[in-house]
Amino acid sequence: MQNAQPQDGHSHGHGHGHGHGHGDADHTDPAFWEAMAERLETEAELRASLYGQAVDWLAGVLGEERAAASGTRVVDVGSGPGVVATMFAERFSGAEVVAADQASGLLERAQARADRLGLGRRVSTLAVDLPDDFAKLGTADLIWTSHAVHHIGDQQEALNALAARIAPGGVLAVAERGLPERYLPRDFGIGRPGLQARIDAAWEDAFAGMREEIPGSVRTVEDWPAMLARAGLAPSGTRTFLLDVPAPLGPVARGYVRSQLEHIRERAGDLLDPEDITTLDALLDEESEEGIRLRPDAFLLSATTVHTARAAA
Ligand SMILES: C[S@@+](CC[C@H](N)C(=O)[O-])C[C@H]1O[C@@H](n2cnc3c(N)ncnc32)[C@H](O)[C@@H]1O
């Protein structure tokens, strides 16, 4: 089981489409993430409405006045290609925003994106290799970290280190988990009903295996508000944001669902029974009316949870 490699449905649920897993997929290697640059960017763009709601909520949690102030500093830790970092720069109208990541190719994308959007003056990038480089992050009014803490061996230590970077009265916002994504009806007419529930189970095993393989991996009760409190912050609210793209899907969302199914097929094949593999093959058939490319009933539902906590003023 532990040699399968489903994506991290950045996973966002198992939705955040990254390569969680083993074997040839070494997600501790920046090259692994750089190879996924385009996919990460498209995926984050697809989630823009979800992230937009989260960013808007966080402006209120931090305080609108502080969010708009020119002295405010926002750091996106594990920013990937900077889609959310640029959203912060847009919504936090005077703030300096730093996209921090280990993958220089992704940071180049983040800077190019900010420049394209006319935000280059307030957006910069920072190469960090965590957990070694937490101090390099400097002090921030808001730290946003989305689907990155679970890539660090000791998640509590990571939160402790991030909490230490928060300015008085500032906020740490951690986006982790949510719900597994859904793309199809329970019974979509091929194979045994409930395919996605069985994929979820496989995913959890692969996710656990991914965690175990990280150097310095520590098993933690993933009660994020309690972990934030242990890091010395006062929990200030948890919310879950929904991406709801109904059927029939347009080309971008359809392409995303297709690539998720492809990854599951390639990487979780040995976690699923042969009938489910046959079903996945039928879904991936480009020519078939039953395939994901043509079928009218495919949709995209994705939920991401954001936990916040505040430093003492
Ligand atoms: C799953 S992606 C999340 C990207 C983005 N935050 C999002 O939610 O769409 C994880 C990101 O964390 C970065 N990352 C993973 N481990 C890291 C580490 N040890 N130090 C710095 N960045 C890391 C990867 O390069 C990648 O860009």
The ligand as a Tripos MOL2 file, in Angstrom:
@<TRIPOS>MOLECULE
LIG
   27    29     1     0     0
SMALL
NO_CHARGES

@<TRIPOS>ATOM
      1 C1          0.8520   21.4690   -2.0720 C.3       1 LIG1
      2 S1          1.7530   22.8420   -2.6200 S.3       1 LIG1
      3 C2          0.7470   24.1890   -2.0460 C.3       1 LIG1
      4 C3          0.8620   25.4130   -2.9030 C.3       1 LIG1
      5 C4         -0.0800   26.5390   -2.4880 C.3       1 LIG1
      6 N1          0.1850   27.0170   -1.1490 N.3       1 LIG1
      7 C5         -1.5160   26.0840   -2.6030 C.2       1 LIG1
      8 O1         -2.1710   25.8570   -1.5890 O.co2     1 LIG1
      9 O2         -1.9810   25.9450   -3.7490 O.co2     1 LIG1
     10 C6          3.0640   22.8000   -1.4450 C.3       1 LIG1
     11 C7          4.0700   23.9090   -1.6560 C.3       1 LIG1
     12 O3          4.9210   23.9240   -0.5280 O.3       1 LIG1
     13 C8          6.2680   23.9780   -0.9570 C.3       1 LIG1
     14 N2          7.0650   23.2460    0.0380 N.ar      1 LIG1
     15 C9          6.9360   21.9370    0.3700 C.ar      1 LIG1
     16 N3          7.8480   21.5970    1.2910 N.ar      1 LIG1
     17 C10         8.5590   22.7260    1.5550 C.ar      1 LIG1
     18 C11         9.6630   23.0160    2.4280 C.ar      1 LIG1
     19 N4         10.1890   22.0570    3.1920 N.pl3     1 LIG1
     20 N5         10.1600   24.2720    2.4590 N.ar      1 LIG1
     21 C12         9.6220   25.2440    1.6740 C.ar      1 LIG1
     22 N6          8.5780   25.0300    0.8220 N.ar      1 LIG1
     23 C13         8.0590   23.7800    0.7690 C.ar      1 LIG1
     24 C14         6.3020   23.3080   -2.3160 C.3       1 LIG1
     25 O4          7.4160   23.7460   -3.0840 O.3       1 LIG1
     26 C15         4.9480   23.7140   -2.8840 C.3       1 LIG1
     27 O5          5.0240   24.9080   -3.6140 O.3       1 LIG1
@<TRIPOS>BOND
     1     1     2 1
     2     2     3 1
     3     2    10 1
     4     3     4 1
     5     4     5 1
     6     5     6 1
     7     5     7 1
     8     7     8 2
     9     7     9 1
    10    10    11 1
    11    11    12 1
    12    11    26 1
    13    12    13 1
    14    13    14 1
    15    13    24 1
    16    14    15 ar
    17    14    23 ar
    18    15    16 ar
    19    16    17 ar
    20    17    18 ar
    21    17    23 ar
    22    18    19 1
    23    18    20 ar
    24    20    21 ar
    25    21    22 ar
    26    22    23 ar
    27    24    25 1
    28    24    26 1
    29    26    27 1
@<TRIPOS>SUBSTRUCTURE
     1 LIG1         1 GROUP 0 **** ****
